[in-house]
Structure formats: structure tokens, C-alpha cells
Amino acid sequence: MSAQNQGDALITSSDPLHKERIQPTHIFVLPYPQSLTPDNDRRFLRRPTATLKESACTPLFWNAFDLRSAGSCIHTHSQNAVLATLLWTGPVFKISHQMIKGVRIGGTGQALSYLDTLEVPIIENTPNEEDLKDSMAEAMIKYPAAAGVLVRCHGVYVWGNDWEKAKTQTECLDYLFEIAVKMKLAGLPVLQGENAVTA
């Protein structure tokens, strides 16, 4: 998880700590903005007192701040997200109706309506997390209304205006991934106008 602190600094978690056990002394604070490329040295305002590694997700969190003006970004290895990426073999997960009104356009804008279709791009996984930065950015540009980006066989990145809204968005998307997976496995249509799959 990563969050902006008054717009000029970013707080990011450490790897591989359990997020529910993080203490203030475990947090990295980075000045924002700064260039985050694999070959440059990161600047830090504060490092953890313990010898900890900065999250490999940091460059991907930066995408949410740079491309969506998000205040926070969460990465989760949700089983529902992973299953959705396996059942939706193309480049985008889609669902209509259900509880999509809990999702914000672009993750930070107006809420989707019951009659809208939610689209979440799916990118292919890589051996190293930071190598997803460019494909994630491309997906975010191609799908400007997306509130998150799925990573095939891995999880999802979700953002919001602040950590509470990012958490809410994450919960809403996880619910939608779960119900869509169950509907698809039951042969039910997930998009209005689709025909049910007969067994």
C-alpha cells in the first residue's frame, strides 16, 4: 500500500511485512514527484529504522499517483482477482449491473451507475513486480475509466482519493470479481444482453 501525504511526499510499505503489523518505524517516505526507473537511485525523506526492503510495487503505485491523481493505491493478491484473470482470457474483465455503483470512474471520479459496464484491464504478469510498470501505465491510458488493473495469475492494483476510498474500491472490485467468477462458472451471463451458457 502507498499513500500521499499532503501531496509532496509518499508513504509506502515495506516488503515482506504483514500489512496489519506495520509500525511507523517500518514506513518509507519518498518525496513526490520523482522519477522512478529501475536504474535510478530513489530519494527518501525517511527510511525504516530496521533493515527493510522498499516495496517492489512502488513504481506501480506511482502510476496511480501520476496517471489518476490518486491519493492512495493498494495491491492485493486476491483469489477472486486471480480467478477472474484466468476465466477472462482477453485483455479486459467486464461486468454489468450487480453492485458496480460502488466503483468510481477512474477510481477517483463519479460512481458508476447500475446500467453501466465496468471494465478492468488485465495485464500479463512478469517475473519481477517492477517490470509491470509500463504495461500497467499503458492499460491505464487505454482504459481511463478503470478503477484498477488486474495482473494475470497474480492480483490487482486499485486506487482512490485517499486510503479509505482505495480500500472501499478494493472491496467493491473484489466482490465483483467474486460474483462474476461464480456467475461465469454457473453458466450465467455477466453482461446485460449476453446469453446464458448451457451446460
C-alpha positions as CSV (number, residue, x, y, z in Angstrom):
1,M,0.0,0.0,0.0
2,S,1.1,3.5,-0.7
3,A,-0.5,6.9,0.1
4,Q,0.2,10.6,-0.5
5,N,0.9,12.8,2.5
6,Q,-0.2,16.4,1.7
7,G,0.7,16.0,-2.0
8,D,4.5,16.4,-1.7
9,A,5.5,13.1,0.0
10,L,4.5,9.5,-0.5
11,I,4.4,6.9,2.3
12,T,4.9,3.3,1.2
13,S,5.1,0.0,3.0
14,S,7.9,-2.4,3.3
15,D,8.3,-5.9,1.9
16,P,7.7,-8.6,3.2
17,L,5.9,-7.4,6.4
18,H,2.3,-8.3,7.2
19,K,0.5,-5.1,6.4
20,E,-1.6,-5.4,9.6
21,R,1.6,-5.4,11.7
22,I,3.3,-2.4,10.1
23,Q,4.5,0.2,12.6
24,P,5.5,3.8,11.8
25,T,9.2,2.7,12.0
26,H,8.5,0.3,9.1
27,I,7.5,3.0,6.6
28,F,9.4,4.5,3.7
29,V,8.7,8.2,3.0
30,L,9.7,9.4,-0.5
31,P,9.5,12.9,-2.0
32,Y,6.9,13.3,-4.7
33,P,7.2,13.7,-7.6
34,Q,10.5,11.9,-8.6
35,S,11.5,9.7,-11.5
36,L,11.1,6.0,-10.6
37,T,13.0,4.0,-13.1
38,P,14.9,0.7,-12.3
39,D,18.3,2.3,-13.0
40,N,18.0,5.4,-10.8
41,D,18.6,5.8,-7.1
42,R,15.4,6.7,-5.1
43,R,15.5,9.7,-2.9
44,F,14.0,9.1,0.6
45,L,12.8,11.6,3.2
46,R,12.8,8.8,5.8
47,R,13.7,5.1,5.8
48,P,12.7,2.5,8.3
49,T,14.9,2.1,11.4
50,A,15.1,-1.7,10.8
51,T,16.8,-3.1,7.7
52,L,13.8,-3.5,5.4
53,K,13.3,-3.5,1.7
54,E,11.1,-1.0,0.0
55,S,8.0,-2.5,-1.7
56,A,8.7,-3.8,-5.2
57,C,5.3,-2.3,-6.0
58,T,6.5,1.3,-5.5
59,P,6.9,2.1,-9.3
60,L,3.4,0.7,-9.9
61,F,1.9,2.8,-7.1
62,W,3.5,5.8,-8.8
63,N,1.3,5.1,-11.9
64,A,-1.8,5.7,-9.8
65,F,-0.5,9.0,-8.5
66,D,0.8,10.2,-11.8
67,L,-1.9,9.0,-14.2
68,R,-5.0,9.2,-11.9
69,S,-4.0,11.8,-9.3
70,A,-4.9,9.2,-6.7
71,G,-4.2,9.7,-3.0
72,S,-3.6,6.1,-2.3
73,C,-3.0,2.8,-4.1
74,I,-3.5,-0.8,-2.8
75,H,-2.1,-4.0,-4.2
76,T,-3.7,-7.3,-3.2
77,H,-3.2,-10.9,-4.1
78,S,-7.0,-11.6,-4.0
79,Q,-8.0,-15.1,-5.1
80,N,-11.1,-13.6,-6.7
81,A,-8.9,-11.3,-8.8
82,V,-6.6,-14.2,-9.8
83,L,-9.6,-16.4,-10.8
84,A,-11.1,-13.5,-12.8
85,T,-7.8,-13.2,-14.8
86,L,-8.0,-16.9,-15.6
87,L,-11.6,-17.0,-16.7
88,W,-11.4,-13.8,-18.7
89,T,-8.6,-14.7,-21.1
90,G,-8.7,-11.5,-23.1
91,P,-7.2,-8.1,-22.1
92,V,-10.2,-6.8,-20.1
93,F,-12.6,-8.0,-17.4
94,K,-16.2,-6.8,-17.9
95,I,-19.3,-7.0,-15.8
96,S,-22.6,-5.0,-15.8
97,H,-25.3,-4.5,-13.2
98,Q,-24.6,-6.1,-9.9
99,M,-23.1,-3.7,-7.4
100,I,-20.9,-1.7,-9.7
101,K,-22.3,1.6,-8.3
102,G,-19.7,1.2,-5.5
103,V,-16.9,1.7,-8.1
104,R,-15.7,5.2,-9.1
105,I,-14.9,6.1,-12.7
106,G,-11.1,6.1,-12.9
107,G,-11.0,5.2,-9.3
108,T,-11.4,8.8,-8.2
109,G,-14.4,10.2,-10.1
110,Q,-18.1,9.8,-10.1
111,A,-19.7,6.5,-9.2
112,L,-20.7,4.1,-11.9
113,S,-24.5,3.5,-12.3
114,Y,-26.3,0.2,-12.2
115,L,-26.7,0.4,-16.0
116,D,-23.0,1.0,-16.8
117,T,-20.5,-1.7,-17.7
118,L,-17.4,-2.0,-15.5
119,E,-14.1,-2.6,-17.4
120,V,-10.9,-3.5,-15.6
121,P,-7.9,-4.1,-17.9
122,I,-5.8,-7.3,-17.4
123,I,-2.1,-7.2,-18.0
124,E,0.3,-10.2,-18.2
125,N,2.4,-10.9,-15.2
126,T,6.2,-10.7,-15.2
127,P,8.9,-12.4,-13.0
128,N,9.7,-9.1,-11.3
129,E,6.9,-6.8,-10.0
130,E,8.6,-3.5,-11.0
131,D,8.7,-4.7,-14.6
132,L,4.9,-4.3,-14.7
133,K,5.1,-0.5,-14.6
134,D,5.0,0.2,-18.3
135,S,2.2,-2.3,-19.2
136,M,0.2,-1.1,-16.2
137,A,0.6,2.5,-17.4
138,E,-0.4,1.5,-21.0
139,A,-3.5,-0.2,-19.6
140,M,-4.5,2.8,-17.5
141,I,-4.1,5.1,-20.5
142,K,-6.1,2.7,-22.8
143,Y,-8.9,2.4,-20.1
144,P,-9.2,5.8,-18.5
145,A,-12.4,4.9,-16.7
146,A,-10.8,1.8,-15.0
147,A,-10.6,1.9,-11.2
148,G,-7.9,-0.8,-11.1
149,V,-5.6,-3.0,-13.1
150,L,-5.7,-6.8,-12.9
151,V,-2.4,-8.8,-13.2
152,R,-2.9,-12.2,-14.7
153,C,-2.4,-15.0,-12.2
154,H,-1.3,-12.5,-9.6
155,G,-3.7,-9.9,-8.2
156,V,-4.9,-6.4,-8.7
157,Y,-3.9,-2.7,-8.2
158,V,-6.6,-0.4,-7.1
159,W,-6.5,3.3,-6.2
160,G,-8.7,6.1,-4.7
161,N,-8.6,9.6,-3.5
162,D,-7.4,8.5,-0.1
163,W,-6.6,5.3,1.7
164,E,-10.2,4.8,2.9
165,K,-11.6,5.2,-0.6
166,A,-8.9,3.0,-2.1
167,K,-9.8,0.3,0.5
168,T,-13.5,0.7,-0.4
169,Q,-12.8,0.5,-4.1
170,T,-10.7,-2.7,-3.4
171,E,-13.5,-4.3,-1.5
172,C,-16.1,-3.4,-4.2
173,L,-13.9,-4.8,-7.0
174,D,-13.1,-7.9,-5.0
175,Y,-16.9,-8.5,-4.5
176,L,-17.5,-8.0,-8.3
177,F,-14.6,-10.4,-9.2
178,E,-16.1,-13.0,-6.8
179,I,-19.7,-12.8,-8.1
180,A,-18.6,-12.7,-11.7
181,V,-16.4,-15.8,-11.3
182,K,-19.4,-17.6,-9.7
183,M,-21.8,-16.4,-12.4
184,K,-19.4,-17.5,-15.2
185,L,-18.8,-20.9,-13.6
186,A,-22.6,-21.3,-13.2
187,G,-23.1,-20.5,-16.9
188,L,-24.8,-17.2,-16.1
189,P,-24.3,-14.1,-18.2
190,V,-22.2,-11.4,-16.6
191,L,-23.1,-8.7,-19.1
192,Q,-26.6,-7.5,-19.9
193,G,-27.6,-8.9,-23.3
194,E,-25.3,-12.0,-23.0
195,N,-26.9,-15.4,-23.3
196,A,-26.5,-17.9,-20.5
197,V,-24.1,-20.7,-21.2
198,T,-25.8,-24.0,-21.3
199,A,-24.1,-27.0,-19.7
